[in-house]
Amino acid sequence: MRIPPTRKLYWADPLRRRFTARVLWRQEGEQPAVILNRTLFYPTGGGQPHDTGRLGGAMVLRVEEEDGVIVHYLDHLPAGEELEGEIDWARRWDHMQQHSGQHLLSAAFLELLQRPTIGFHLGAETVTVDLPGPPPDPDAIARVEAFCAGIIAENRPITTTFVPPEALPHRPLRKPPAVAGPVRVVTMAGVDHAACGGTHVPTTAAIGSVVVVRLERRGAETRVHFLCGGRAWADHRRRLALTQTLMAQFTTGLEELPAAVARLRSDYEQAQKALKEVETHWYTAEAARLWKDAPTLVVGGTSVRLIGRRLPATAPFDLHRLLTAILALGGCIGVVAREEASPRWVIGRSADLSFDLRELLPRLRWLPGLRGGGSADRLQGSMAGPDLDSLFATLPTVLSEYNRRSS
């Protein structure tokens, strides 16, 4: 059966919320779906997401169009040959504000900066347009926003018409249409003419506002993140609440807030520098203490100190930094581990010793749950359980066996 194109009620009246329609086709199974003779539900396309809502008691999950036929995917199949539908109006109005705001913003970028829009995406939280070239400077963005604010204040009408192909050369379209045949043109009076199949607010005042919130460099292009209407207002409320919280915490006014944050950052960087100096002193002092008290044994015909240190799980010290400080003292083998559920460990030899620590791995891997590897002068790994005692008890024996193998 050939299904005729779906009549698009959202084009005739984008402010309408409810409708009735006849079911032309049903699909059962994991993805229940229906095709109607007409619909208010906008399908995903042209950078604008689909509408949602209810259809005959079923929830409309997504809407897609193919060759002029619109398919409604539902959470279940409703009964009846004629269905009542209602769109999620808050979602529709939001999409109309953002999409109309995009037309205005794109017209402003073209008019003021000669930057054509080469991409558009309307997401759940942010809206973006892509422009060629590097990010505009702050003054340019301010001029673009002021231009948009002026057009919004003038409450200019936004209208749609279908233009036959032969009349298109006489229309100042912002960019060439991507479809053949009659083209739906959305006109923002005196500002913009664009081929578009999306839903739009009736006047520029209904856009509410257009605010650029972020510029993102993407190779040779710039992605402009912006918000309109309700989204811009909600973003403003979030930023105001955050600013007020920071002002209260810093006990300062709005104008002094950047300087207060800069002082905090400077204090933090100085504290981090002082902390690193203290840590370096601790690693050096701890290594010297351990080296002095360490027992000696013969490995590969050379007398070396075997230095072990077990750090508590909560100790804020780095295993490798402590091991490096120990090995810098020379003539030693060090093992440092952290006592935790799955202990991590590191073993190293000082640079004045020449034997290959990797030869120890076959014996060490006999220990239950021990995993590890490394280079000739440093090994690292972990254990499946918290039994560090076996590692520290086994290492002297393994080193003694290395001594016998090398003799």
Secondary structure, 3 states (H helix, E strand, C coil): CCCCCCEEHHHHCCCCCEEEEEEEEEECCCCCEEEECEECCCCCECCECCCCEEECCEEEEEEEEECCEEEEEECCCCCCCEEEEEECHHHHHHHHHHHHHHHHHHHHHHHHHCCCCCEEEECCCCEEEEEECCCCCHHHHHHHHHHHHHHHHCCCEEEEEEECHHHHHHCCCCCCCCCCCCEEEEEECCCEEEECCCCCCCEHHHHCCEEEEEEEEECCEEEEEEEEHHHHHHHHHHHHHHHHHHHHHHCCCCCCHHHHHHHHHHHHHHHHHHHHHHHHHHHHHHHHHHHHHCCEEEECCEEEEEEEEEEECCCCCCHHHHHHHHHCCCCEEEEEEEECCCCEEEEEECCCCCCCHHHHHHHHCCCCCEEEEECCCEEEEEECCCCHHHHHHHHHHHHHHHHHHHC
